[in-house]
Amino acid sequence: MRFGTQAWAKRRYEAHFISKLTDCDGENSETDSSLDFALDCNYIDNNAHKTLTEMTSEVGNILGTMINNPNSFLIK
């Protein structure tokens, strides 16, 4: 994946970076809710739901770590 220079440059600003990560975390939570809906409507089975919700949990953990420790991800 290639980042545009504008998006990459925003990593210089901690508040902006955290704001974007927070947006991502919110989208990840929405995905988790959508997976529950998909299961309830029989669009996916229990195994797929379990696998995918575990993945959203892992993404949430990664985002949480980045939000709580942004300095190691910022461009100096």
C-alpha positions in Angstrom: 0.0 0.0 0.0 1.3 3.4 -0.9 0.6 6.4 1.2 0.0 9.9 -0.3 2.5 12.5 0.9 -0.3 14.6 2.4 -1.5 11.7 4.6 2.0 10.7 5.5 2.9 14.2 6.5 0.0 14.4 9.0 1.9 11.8 11.1 4.1 14.8 12.2 1.2 16.1 14.3 0.3 14.1 17.3 -3.2 15.4 17.8 -4.2 14.9 14.2 -2.7 11.4 14.2 -4.6 10.4 17.3 -7.8 11.9 15.8 -7.5 9.7 12.7 -6.7 6.7 14.9 -9.8 7.4 17.0 -11.9 7.6 13.8 -10.5 4.3 12.7 -11.3 2.7 16.1 -14.9 4.0 15.8 -15.2 2.4 12.3 -13.8 -0.8 13.7 -16.5 -0.8 16.3 -19.2 -0.3 13.7 -17.8 -3.2 11.7 -18.1 -5.4 14.9 -21.8 -4.3 15.2 -22.3 -5.1 11.5 -21.0 -8.5 12.0 -23.5 -9.1 14.8 -26.2 -8.0 12.4 -24.9 -10.2 9.6 -25.0 -13.2 12.0 -28.5 -12.4 13.2 -29.7 -12.2 9.5 -27.9 -15.4 8.6 -25.6 -13.7 6.2 -22.7 -15.4 7.9 -22.4 -18.5 10.1 -21.1 -18.7 13.7 -17.6 -19.7 12.6 -17.3 -16.7 10.3 -18.7 -14.4 13.0 -16.2 -15.7 15.5 -13.2 -15.4 13.2 -14.2 -11.9 12.0 -15.0 -10.6 15.5 -11.7 -11.9 16.8 -10.0 -9.9 13.9 -11.9 -6.7 14.8 -10.8 -7.2 18.4 -7.2 -7.5 17.4 -7.5 -4.4 15.2 -9.0 -2.6 18.2 -6.2 -3.6 20.4 -3.6 -2.4 17.9 -5.4 0.9 17.4 -5.6 1.3 21.2 -1.9 0.7 21.6 -1.2 3.3 18.9 -3.6 5.8 20.4 -2.0 5.4 23.9 1.6 5.5 22.5 1.6 7.7 19.4 5.2 9.0 19.7 6.7 5.8 18.4 4.6 6.2 15.2 5.2 9.9 14.6 7.8 11.2 12.2 10.4 13.2 14.1 
